[in-house]
């Protein structure tokens, strides 16, 4: 299969990345990051999460973030909403797209959200109905698609079932997440071949973690399978909670460098993206997780 001419990168750093940080992050710093990403040409940004601050303290103030960011023309600013209460908060904040999440692993679902996969899907039904009534688009996440820290290997058919359930409920796109980052290119292609029988490939996205250093090869394998949407996190923000000290989200800069090298269009300026990542790393007082960003900074002296 020919590589896609254009790829949409979904930037998850402001939500999936920052929520794992231990130190408090101000609304102003979150707004700065999102505005920097917009200025770099990113067209899809996961900007916050409407969950209880008790459980995810870093996502407190998401309503203020949405009120203060510069809303770029043609840019999607999405929010994670795990339940109807979260959806109502997002709606009040003017959010136009939300995301919901389910797991392909029963054990992960129980340990993460204290219910079975079927129960989690049932919880989304009122959210989906409310979203449809209010003209809000919904994106679906499926976690543990290439392995689970509790159940081990996950059958591709199980991933396909959960993905199709979300798709049939009304999610316009399903993001397949390698939560523990142990997937390989061969396993990724087999997974997409299986899920692709149930859902059109132009409705699928890849969300790869780089725990085992396989993120870019899995993205390339996905490109070969016709996938044209990938989630990534600027500066590699967001660790992997199931592998101590391991990297988590793959860095947006590294993905963009790969895509640029393949002649695939994204509309994103690599240097501006790297600067946005370094800015938030300076705020957090941490080393930039992007190899490409570090190389660019070293070359610049």
PyMOL commands that set and color helices and strands:
alter all, ss='L'
color gray80, all
select helices_A, chain A and resi 13-20+27-39+57-59+62-68+84-92+106-113+117-133+156-169+185-195+201-203+215-224+234-236+252-261+270-284+291-300
alter helices_A, ss='H'
color red, helices_A
select strands_A, chain A and resi 8-11+44-49+76-80+97-103+137-143+173-178+204-208+229-232
alter strands_A, ss='S'
color yellow, strands_A
deselect
rebuild
show_as cartoon
